[in-house]
């Protein structure tokens, strides 16, 4: 079959998996930008199903544990809402509603028989990024050549989620090989941003972010190698945790660049609820994943107590790219909120961030693009323009690659010392507790115009824990073009020129909090402090 025929067959199978009664009778026209209100107004969801899908994870689990809601009721509600989301923004890849409902029936039967839960995620629907292997289904990563090749076993994380009682029901869209911040590929097409369909949902976990934004999932799993959780979470007005490598299992997940370990890919949760992020992290770590994945560190989930006064370093500008006005306004708002709550903010020098971003790019291309090219050229699909670097690059020698490793290690050591020395500048006499930074230089950006991962990718090179949190949405009445802007480079000028207050209207803006390596518990707890401070400032 030609690539077009393969893609058509995959998309037809996806559509066939949606019951006819869940098809929108009158889908919104293409000129309707914000479609977040469509699911509730569609008439497809019953009042109870609306209540279920509007409830946060902790509330859902409480109802399930008391027998007030059944797993079948909860699963049905999210299957229906996910089906609606797919029709609005094209966020799903593999759909297995029938299997999910069978699993939900089993969980309900177990609860009826034993009056207890299978595990802490009993009956909770969880959406999964396309690269995770779920037995019996494809994991295409947007490659035509991986279509119609169902995998034969689950990834380790999938095994653990099943054991804790989660119900898996959909997989979500990604860019080709998961190596772009725009979710679009030749198998499934482009995913749109539900808040403004003229804007991107980000990538590479863009399908997850779009589904969650439409409340078609209460909790999803993404992956992050340069910002692939944090960027779409920011564009989807939700939380997204990028853990350090070794906290969550990655074994068995499919990669677009298998064997690339100079910068490790990690997986993490995405949700509109911070408590859901904490629950996922605690549950996965408490499942002792180090017994199933040899690269997971045997570190139990830790209970921490934050000091009453926190100290944060603030990055307003990384020295390379100037944030757009909506992002600058978000930073100002965050600083005011935290200072009003009694916390300290000091300006943070982005030590070597340009160097870190360059290291990331070199490490991504270290095989000369061979891993991607080898899989890509097994079909006749056309080349995505923004992937050109992977098809034009040449591999460094082994010696040259080892020098990159040495340069990375040296920068990691320099940054560690830089962090420790901040104790000389804080009023607490402790090093800063975390760093506050833009997630991207812009609110959700127009399709095909995402250009810079430097604000997220540097933390992947350093392997620091990080979480994105929502702040506000771009507003043309508040976020004006900066007429006094002076670029620091041609790239800076080009990215700032992208800003148009009317085009960006409604685009979500998220910022990120960065902690030290393996400080997931502390990062989540500090995100709670930020959440409360922002709420108090409204």
Beta strands, then each sheet from edge to edge (+ up, - down):
strand 1: 92-95
strand 2: 125-129
strand 3: 167-172
strand 4: 184-185
strand 5: 189-190
strand 6: 220-224
strand 7: 239-242
strand 8: 266-271
strand 9: 311-315
strand 10: 344-347
strand 11: 434-438
strand 12: 466-473
strand 13: 508-514
sheet 1: 1+ 3- 2- 6- 8+ 7- 12+ 13- 11+ 9+ 10+
sheet 2: 4+ 5-
end
